[in-house]
Amino acid sequence: MLEKARVRGQKRNVSKNPDTSRPPDAQMIVMRSLRESYTAWCERCCDVVAALDFDSAAATMEIGSAALDDLLAADKLHLVEPDAKSPLICGNSIPSN
């Protein structure tokens, strides 16, 4: 469905479902707001990243703490400041789906 929108006095068609015009091989970037995130240095990324505490990381990935522990044990997530009292998880290492 298309709906008309006015942009600076001009009419243009705006799709309510923008995915219909996307080529099948195009990549989609999903942006999520991170609940309680911090800025920290990740040694594995060699970059300043958004880092999350364990609860926020689990909520973002929609998994429980046991599954989060499994991902950490499998070295699939980056720990930021692992020796800290409350270690954080690198936001870049969190899978998008």
MIKE-933917 format. One record per residue (C-alpha): residue number from 1; residue in one letter; y, x, z. Coordinates in Angstrom, 1 decimal, padded with zeros to 4 digits. Each point is the difference from the previous one (the first is absolute). Layout:
<recs>
+-----+-----+--------+--------+--------+
|   n | res |     yy |     xx |     zz |
+-----+-----+--------+--------+--------+
| NUM |   a |      Y |      X |      Z |
...
+-----+-----+--------+--------+--------+
</recs>
This chain:
<recs>
+-----+-----+--------+--------+--------+
|   n | res |     yy |     xx |     zz |
+-----+-----+--------+--------+--------+
|   1 |   m |  000.0 |  000.0 |  000.0 |
|   2 |   l |  003.5 |  001.2 | -000.8 |
|   3 |   e |  003.1 | -000.9 |  001.9 |
|   4 |   k |  003.5 |  000.6 | -001.2 |
|   5 |   a |  002.2 |  002.2 |  002.1 |
|   6 |   r |  003.7 |  000.8 | -000.5 |
|   7 |   v |  000.9 |  003.7 |  000.1 |
|   8 |   r |  003.7 |  000.6 | -000.3 |
|   9 |   g |  000.6 | -003.1 | -002.1 |
|  10 |   q | -003.0 |  000.5 | -002.2 |
|  11 |   k | -003.2 | -001.9 | -000.1 |
|  12 |   r | -003.3 |  001.8 |  000.1 |
|  13 |   n | -003.6 | -001.0 |  000.5 |
|  14 |   v | -001.7 |  001.2 |  003.2 |
|  15 |   s | -003.7 | -000.2 |  000.3 |
|  16 |   k | -001.4 | -001.4 |  003.3 |
|  17 |   n | -003.1 |  002.0 | -000.6 |
|  18 |   p |  001.0 |  003.5 | -001.2 |
|  19 |   d | -003.6 |  001.2 | -000.3 |
|  20 |   t | -000.6 | -002.1 | -003.1 |
|  21 |   s |  002.1 |  002.4 | -002.1 |
|  22 |   r | -001.5 |  003.2 |  001.4 |
|  23 |   p | -002.4 |  001.9 | -002.2 |
|  24 |   p | -003.6 |  000.1 |  001.3 |
|  25 |   d |  000.0 |  003.8 |  000.4 |
|  26 |   a |  003.4 |  000.1 |  001.9 |
|  27 |   q |  000.0 |  001.2 |  003.6 |
|  28 |   m |  001.6 | -002.1 |  002.7 |
|  29 |   i |  001.9 |  001.5 |  002.9 |
|  30 |   v | -000.3 | -002.0 |  003.2 |
|  31 |   m |  002.7 |  000.4 |  002.6 |
|  32 |   r | -000.6 | -001.0 |  003.6 |
|  33 |   s |  002.3 |  000.3 |  002.9 |
|  34 |   l | -001.5 |  002.2 |  002.6 |
|  35 |   r |  000.1 | -001.5 |  003.5 |
|  36 |   e |  000.8 |  002.8 |  002.4 |
|  37 |   s |  000.3 |  003.1 | -002.1 |
|  38 |   y |  001.4 |  003.4 |  000.8 |
|  39 |   t |  001.1 |  002.9 | -002.1 |
|  40 |   a | -002.2 |  003.0 |  000.4 |
|  41 |   w | -001.3 |  003.1 | -001.8 |
|  42 |   c | -003.6 | -000.3 | -001.5 |
|  43 |   e | -001.7 |  003.4 | -000.4 |
|  44 |   r | -002.4 | -001.3 | -002.6 |
|  45 |   c |  002.6 | -001.7 | -002.1 |
|  46 |   c |  002.5 |  002.9 |  000.5 |
|  47 |   d |  002.7 | -002.6 |  000.3 |
|  48 |   v |  002.1 | -002.2 |  002.3 |
|  49 |   v | -001.8 | -003.3 |  000.2 |
|  50 |   a |  000.1 | -003.4 |  001.7 |
|  51 |   a | -002.5 |  000.2 |  002.8 |
|  52 |   l | -001.6 | -002.8 |  001.9 |
|  53 |   d | -001.5 | -000.4 |  003.4 |
|  54 |   f | -003.7 | -001.0 |  000.1 |
|  55 |   d |  000.7 | -003.7 |  000.6 |
|  56 |   s |  002.5 | -000.3 | -002.8 |
|  57 |   a | -002.3 |  001.9 | -002.4 |
|  58 |   a | -002.9 | -002.3 |  000.8 |
|  59 |   a |  002.2 | -003.1 | -000.5 |
|  60 |   t |  001.4 |  001.4 | -003.3 |
|  61 |   m | -003.6 |  000.6 | -001.3 |
|  62 |   e | -001.2 | -003.3 |  001.6 |
|  63 |   i | -002.9 |  001.7 |  001.7 |
|  64 |   g | -001.1 |  000.4 |  003.6 |
|  65 |   s |  000.2 |  003.1 |  002.2 |
|  66 |   a | -003.7 |  000.9 | -000.6 |
|  67 |   a |  000.5 |  000.1 | -003.8 |
|  68 |   l |  003.2 |  002.0 |  000.5 |
|  69 |   d | -002.0 |  002.5 |  002.1 |
|  70 |   d | -002.6 |  000.2 | -002.7 |
|  71 |   l |  002.6 |  000.8 | -002.6 |
|  72 |   l |  001.5 |  002.7 |  002.2 |
|  73 |   a | -003.5 |  001.5 |  000.6 |
|  74 |   a | -000.7 |  000.0 | -003.7 |
|  75 |   d |  003.3 |  001.9 | -000.5 |
|  76 |   k |  001.4 | -002.7 | -002.3 |
|  77 |   l |  003.3 | -000.4 |  002.0 |
|  78 |   h |  002.4 |  002.8 |  000.9 |
|  79 |   l |  000.9 |  000.4 |  003.7 |
|  80 |   v |  003.6 |  001.0 |  000.5 |
|  81 |   e |  000.5 |  002.1 |  003.1 |
|  82 |   p | -003.6 | -000.3 |  001.1 |
|  83 |   d |  000.6 |  001.9 |  003.3 |
|  84 |   a |  002.7 | -002.4 |  001.1 |
|  85 |   k | -000.6 | -002.5 |  002.8 |
|  86 |   s |  000.1 | -002.9 | -002.5 |
|  87 |   p | -001.0 |  001.4 | -003.4 |
|  88 |   l |  001.3 | -001.8 | -003.1 |
|  89 |   i | -001.6 | -000.7 | -003.4 |
|  90 |   c |  001.7 |  001.1 | -003.2 |
|  91 |   g |  001.1 | -003.0 | -002.0 |
|  92 |   n | -000.8 |  001.8 | -003.3 |
|  93 |   s | -003.7 |  000.1 |  001.0 |
|  94 |   i | -000.3 | -003.7 |  000.6 |
|  95 |   p | -001.7 | -001.7 | -002.9 |
|  96 |   s |  002.0 | -002.6 | -001.9 |
|  97 |   n | -002.8 | -002.5 | -000.2 |
+-----+-----+--------+--------+--------+
</recs>
